[in-house]
Amino acid sequence: MDTYGWVMFQTGEYEEAEQILFNAVIKDGEKSGEILEHYGDVLFKLDNKKKAITFWKKAKATGEHSKRVNSKNK
């Protein structure tokens, strides 16, 4: 699910990516930092910056995230 959502993100299909990644977050129970970070990225692209930062912080808390997550939540 995350992979498909991330592909949609990479191709600029942000609204579809948001739906897919939201479902991935729910199914995962907010345990995967990678999924949380990806969801934050798509929220940011959809101009929901406040919610994006929330998910980037959740990703950071898991310890499973990209090196760039620290610069994203500023």
C-alpha positions in Angstrom: 0.0 0.0 0.0 2.7 2.4 1.0 4.7 1.7 -2.2 1.7 2.3 -4.4 0.8 5.5 -2.6 4.4 6.7 -2.9 4.4 6.0 -6.6 1.2 8.1 -6.9 3.0 10.8 -5.0 6.1 10.7 -7.2 3.9 11.0 -10.3 2.1 14.0 -8.9 -1.2 12.2 -8.2 -1.4 13.8 -4.7 -5.0 13.3 -3.9 -5.0 9.7 -4.8 -1.7 9.3 -2.9 -3.3 10.9 0.1 -6.1 8.4 0.1 -3.8 5.4 -0.3 -1.3 6.5 2.3 -4.1 7.4 4.8 -5.3 3.8 4.5 -1.7 2.6 4.9 -1.3 4.7 8.1 -4.6 3.3 9.5 -3.8 -0.3 8.6 -0.3 0.0 10.1 -1.6 1.5 13.3 0.9 4.4 13.0 3.9 2.2 13.7 5.9 2.7 10.5 7.9 5.9 10.5 8.4 5.5 6.7 4.6 5.4 6.1 4.0 8.3 8.5 6.7 10.4 6.8 5.3 9.6 3.3 1.8 10.6 4.5 3.3 13.9 5.9 4.9 14.5 2.5 1.7 14.2 0.6 -0.2 16.3 3.1 2.4 19.0 2.6 1.9 18.9 -1.2 -1.8 19.2 -0.6 -1.1 22.4 1.4 -2.0 20.9 4.8 1.3 22.0 6.4 0.2 21.8 10.0 -1.0 18.2 9.7 2.1 17.3 7.7 4.4 18.5 10.5 2.4 16.4 12.9 3.0 13.3 10.9 6.7 14.1 10.4 7.0 14.4 14.1 5.3 11.0 14.6 7.7 9.5 12.0 10.7 11.0 13.9 9.4 9.5 17.2 9.5 6.0 15.7 13.2 6.3 14.8 12.3 4.9 11.3 12.6 7.9 8.9 14.7 9.5 6.3 17.6 11.8 7.2 15.6 14.7 5.7 12.7 14.5 8.2 14.5 16.8 10.6 14.5 19.6 8.0 10.9 19.0 7.0 9.2 19.9 10.3 10.5 23.4 10.7 
